[in-house]
Amino acid sequence: MRPIQMVDTKTQYHKIKPMVDTAIMQVIESSAFINGKAVQDFAINLSTYMGAKHTIPCANGTDALQIAMMALGLQPGDEVITPSFTYIATTEVIALLRLTPVFAEVDAKTFCMDPVALEKAITPKTKAIVPVHLYGHAAPMEEIMAIAKKYDLYVIEDNAQAIGCNYTFTDSSKKKTGVIGHIGTTSFYPSKNLGGFGDGGAIFTNDDVLANKMKMIANHGQNKKYYHELVGCNSRLDSIQAAILDIKLNYLDEYIVARRKAADFYDRAFARHSKIKTPFRAPYSYHAFHQYTLVLEGVDRNGLNQFLADLKIPSMIYYPVPGHKQKMFEQFNVATQLMPVTDWLTERVISLPMHTELDEEQLNFISTKVLEYINK
């Protein structure tokens, strides 16, 4: 059996190695390393795939969130609502821009923002909502957008873990997550469903004014060289990364199918086990399975984590400390917030290996050993 990886980017690369190597060499030969044709081509192709009018490539997913918030003209003290149960980048940029993070509870089944909790968290200071499509499952965007419209709020989708996920509305129409809100953001970190060979990110919008503003912010606030209209930053996707991502974009749907097939195997293996809750799949969400995350009941999670590690089976806890309990947010006095679902999840979730290259032998070994520990 091949060694089990949490994410096997090497094997994935070898399957498309000739195309990727050729694309990299073409960029090197062109010497257009910054904002070259490869970046422009990728932005166009990604817009087509996403159904977005505008795609703005940038340096990473955290920058994408920051640029999005800067473009909305939010002022210090304005409140931005986001889940506490997510990676820190989502909320970190809120505080970085001197905005006020307000945490909303998540749904215990989907791990995504609970619309009821969202509406309760809105105050006169609220200006934006940042739902997270966590682990590859879509947040309930139809309800979130209705709430945003009711209170005249902006919506920025954190789509770093769910690129390629389709959202089905109640009228049966579909959109990709990341293009439902006013702005969508994503990351091309190597472990992502569409991952580069380094850092990278992108921003999506169908709003011409916001698109122009975000392009300027990402480029030192300029439309014309040396004429800086806005305070911006320097956030660019390297041409080499764009060339790699453009190749991999052609395989993204295939990659998601492979992830879903692995998830199906896990689902069958753990079906009806009283101590294991397998990932929920809401009818509106085509789960992209960035992670395969179990919720354990009556199981020593840390013991299972170590048991698997001893067998050279990686597993991860995403995320052991929620945002409202992070030291960096002490100034906002959020630690006293009652978030029972979030706290409950942080004590029980564990993610198993999930990537495009898992084979049946590996999946069988992983699931058998998980059950061996739980049933002992």
N, C-alpha and C positions, 0 to 999 in steps of 0.2 A: 504493500500500500504506500502511495506517495505521502510524504509528510503533510500534515494538516495545517493549513494557514488560516488565520482569521480572515485575511484578504489575500488572495493569490494573484497579485498583479503581474508577476513574472511569467507564469504560464499563459495568462491572457495575452501578454505582449508577444510571446513566441508564436502565437497563432496568426498574428498580423504583422510580424516582424519585417518582412520585405517592404510592405507598404509604408510602415512607420519610418523605417530607416531611410527609404527614398525621400519621404517628405521632409525629414530632418536635414538631409544632405542638400535638398533643393533650397531650403532656407539659408543654410550655410553658404552655398554657392552664390545666392543672391545678395548676401550680406545685409539684407533688410531685416535686422534683428528686432527693431522697435517699430510697431505699427506698420509692418509690411503687408504685402498682399495676402499673406496667409491669415493675418488677423482679420482683414476685411472680408475675405472669403468665408471664414469660419462664422463671423457675425451674421452674414447673410444666410448661410445654411442653417445656423441655429435658430434664427428668426423664423425661417420657413418651418422647421421642425416644431417649434413651440407655438406657432401661430401668433407670434408677436410682431407688432409693427416695427418696434425698435429693440435692438440688442446692443448693449454697451459692455464690451469686455473690460475686465479690470484685473487687478493683481491677485485678489483672493476674495473669499466669500465674506469675510469680516469687512473689508473695504466696501464691498457691494452694499452691505447694510448701512454703513456709515454714509456713503455717497447718497443713497436713497433718502435717508433722514435729512441730510443737509439740503437736498433739493426741495424738500417740502417747506422750508423756511420756518421750521420749528424754533421756538425761543426757549432760553433757559427757564426751567421750571415747568414747562409744558409736560403733560403726562403721556406716556406711551405704554399701552397695555400689552403684555406678552406672557407666555407661560413661564412658570418657575421651573418646570420640568423640561429642560432643554439644555443644549450646550451653552456655555457661558457667553459665547460671542454674540448671541442674539440680544442679550441684555447689556453686555459690556459696552457696546457702542452707544446705547441710550445714555448711560452715565458719562461716557467720554465726552459727549456733546452737551453735557450739563442739563440734560433733560431728566425727567423723573420716571424711573421704571415703576410700573404698577403690575403686580403679578396676579394673573387669573388662574383659577383652578383648571385642571384638565379632566377629560373623561377617562374613567378607569379602564374602559375597553379599548379605545382608539389611541390613548396617550396624547391626544391633541386637545386644543383649547375647547372648553365647555362654553357654548354660547350663553347659557343662563348665567354662569359665573362672570363671563365677559360683560354682560349688560349691567350686572350688579356693581362692577368695578368702575364704571364710567362716572366721571364727575365733570363739573364745568371746565376743569383744566385739561381734560382728555383731548388730545389732538390726533392720535394715531393708534392703530392696532397692528401688532406684528404676530399673526398666527404662524405656527411652525408645523410643517408637514413631517412629523417626527417618524423616524425609522422607515420612511417610505410610504406611510399612510397619509392620505389627504385629511387636512382639517375640514370641518363642516363649513365650507366656504359660502354656500348659498345663504345659510343663516347668518354667518359673520358679515357678509356684504349687506344683508338687509338691516342689520343693526348699525353698521357704519353709515348707511344712507339715512337712517332714522335720526342719528345724532350728528350727521355731517362730519364724519371722521375719515381720515386716510387709512388705507390698508396696504401694508407692505408684507408680502408673503416671503417667509424664509423657506425657500425650496431647495436648500442645500442637500437634503437627504432624499428628495423625492422627484428629481428630474426624470421625466418620462412617465410620470403618473397621470392617468386620465381621470378627470372629475366628471361625473354624470349628474346633471341637474334634474330637477323633478319633471321638466318638460322633455326629458330624454336627450337634450343637447349635451355636447361634451366640449370640454376645454382642458388643456394641460394645466396642471398646477403650476403656479408661477406667472400666469397671465390672466388670472381672475381678478386680483386686486388692482389697485392703482399702479403699484410697482411690485415686481418680483425679483428676488435675488437668488443666486446659487453659487456653489463652490465647485471647483474642479480639483480639489485635493485628491491625491492619488487613490485613496480608498473609496472615493465616491462612485456612484453608478456610472457617471461619465467623468473619469478621472484622468488627469494629465500625468506628466512625469515630474511634477513640481507643483508649486502653488498656482492658482488661477481662480478667476471668478467671472460672473457676468450679472448684468442687471437687465430686466425686461420691462417694457411699458408700451402701451398703445397711445399714450398722450404725447403729442408732438412737443409741447412746451416743456414738460418734465424731461423728455428725452434730451432735448438740446441743453437744458440746464445740467443734467447729469454728465453729459459728455464734456461740458466745460469744467465742471467740478473735478472730474477725474483727470483733467489735463491742465492743472494749475489755474483753473478758472478762466481759461482763454478760448476764444473762438478763432482769433487771429493771433499768430505768433507774436509774443511780446506785448500784447494788449490784454491785460488781465481785468476782466469785469467783475469777477467773483473771487472770494477766498476759496481756494480749492485745495487739491492734494495731487500727488503724483501716483497714479494707480493704473498700471498698464499690464495687459496680458502679453507675455513675450511671444514673438512670432513662432519660435520653435514649439512652444506649448500649443499655440493655436493650430499649427500644422498637425500635431499629434492628435489633438482633440477632434479636428475635422475628419480624420480617418476613423476615429473611434465612434463618432456620432452616427456613422453609417451602421454601426452594430449595436447601438443603444437598446433598441427594441428587442433585439435578439438576446442581449445581456439580461434584460429584465425578465424575459421568458425563462431563461436559465435559473435566475434567482427564484422565480415563482415555482419552478419545478422542484428546486431544493426545498423550498418552504412547504410544498405539498407533501414531500417525503417526511419531513419533520412532523407535520400535522398528523399524518397517519400513524406515525410511530408513537406519538404522545396522546392520541385520541382517547378521550374519556378517562384519562388518569386524574384522579381526584385532587392531586397535589400540584398539577400543572395546568396553567391556562395558556393555551397557544394564542398567537396573534389573531386578533379580531379583524375581519375584513368587512367594512361597511359597504352596502350596496352602491354607494356613490363613488367609492374609491377603488381604482385599479392599483392595488398595493404594489409598489416597486421594490419592496424588501431590500432597502439599504441595510437594515439589520433584521435578524430574526430574534425577537425578544420574548422570552417566557416570563410569566409571573408565577412565582412559587408560593405555595401555602404549606406551612408546617415543614419546611425544608431548611436545613442549614445552608444558606446560599454561599457563604464564604467557604464552607467546607466543600461544597460541590465545586466551586471555582478552583480550589486547591487540588481536589481529587482529579479533576480533568487536566490541570496543569501537569500533575505528576505523570499522566499518561500521554503527555505532549499534545493535548487537545486544548487549544486556546479558547478562552471565553472572556467576555468583558462585562463590566457593570456600567451601563449608560443610563442614569448618572447617579453616583452615590450621594452627592450633596446638591440639593436643589438651589436655585438662584436666591430664594428668599432667606437661605441660611448661609450664604457665602459672605465671608468677611468683607469683601470689597463693597458690599452694599449696606454696611452698618449705618452709614450716614443717613440712609433713607428710612431707618427704623422699621424694616420689613420682617425682621426675624420673629416678631410676635404674631404675624399673620397666621390665621388658622387655615391650613391647606391640607386637610386630612388625606385626600386622594393622592396628592403629590408625595406627601410623607410616606404613605402606605406603599406607593410604587417604588420609591427610592430604596426601601428596605427589602423588596422582593424581586426586582427585575434582574435578569441575567440574559445576555445575548450570546448565541452560539455562532460558530463560523458560518458566514454567509457571503458567497461570491459566485462568480460565473463558472468557476472551474471545479466545483465540488462534484465528485462522482459517487455512485451508489455505494461503493465499498466504504468510502470515507463517511458518508451520511449514516450508513448502518452502524459503523463503529461508534460514531459520536452519540447517536441516539441510544444505542444499547448501553453504553457506559453511563449516560445520564440516568437512565432507568435503573441500572444496577445500583447506583448510589442512592437514589430516592427510595428504592424498594428494600434496601438492606435493613 
